[in-house]
Amino acid sequence: MTAAAEGAEGVRVDVLRGSPNEEELAALVAVVTEAYAGEAAEAVAQEDVRTAWSLTQRNLREPLRRDLTWGRFAG
């Protein structure tokens, strides 16, 4: 399946020096495509592991209210 068949946008390649032929450009595209596919396959986010402690610890106490002063003295 080609990139065009998958609905991907076309890729633009600008040659800054030299004059590669069609076979060299095809080889370049094949190598870059394979490297990108390998990189994308390895770039998997690790799932968040939740233990029993982390599930129950949020119920231990409510967050502190910072708007209240310590004791009865505001001064």
N, C-alpha and C positions, 0 to 999 in steps of 0.2 A: 504494500500500500504506500503510495507516495504522499508527500506533504500536500500536494494539490488535491489529491483525492480525499484527504482528511479535512479539507476546508481551511487549511492554514494559509496565511498570507504569504505572498512571494518574498523571496530573500534577495536583497540587492548586494552584489559583490563589486566593489570598486578596486581595480588593479592600479596600484600607484607606480609600479616599476615593472618593466619587462612586458612581454606579450605572451601570456600563456595560451595554449591551444585548448580546444574543447575538452580533450581527454584530461588534461591537467586540472582544469576547473571542475570537471566531474569527480576526479579523485579528491580534490579539496573538499567539495561538498559532501562526499561520502564519509570522509574522515571526520569532519566537523559534526555531521549529523550523528555518527556513531558515538563520538565523545559526548555530545549533548544528551543522547539517550541514556548512556551509562551514568552520567552525572545526575540526571533526573531520577533514575531508578534508585540511586544511593541516597538521594536527598529526601528521606522520609522522616517526618517529625515523630519524636518519641511520645507515646501516649502517656498521659498523666496517671501515675499509679496512686490510688487512694487507699490508705490503710484504714482499719477499723478505728484507730485513734484519731486520724484526721477527720473522719466522718462525725465523730461524737464530740470532739474538742470545741467546736463552735457553740455548743450548748452549755459550756461550763459557766460562763459569766457574760454579762452584757458589756459592751464597750464603755470606757469611762466617759463621763460627761464633762467636757472641758469648760463648759460655760458656768459651772458651779464653782464657787470658791471653797477653799479649805476651811472647815469649821464654820462658825457663824460670823466670822469677821471678814469683811470685804476690804478693809483698809490697809 
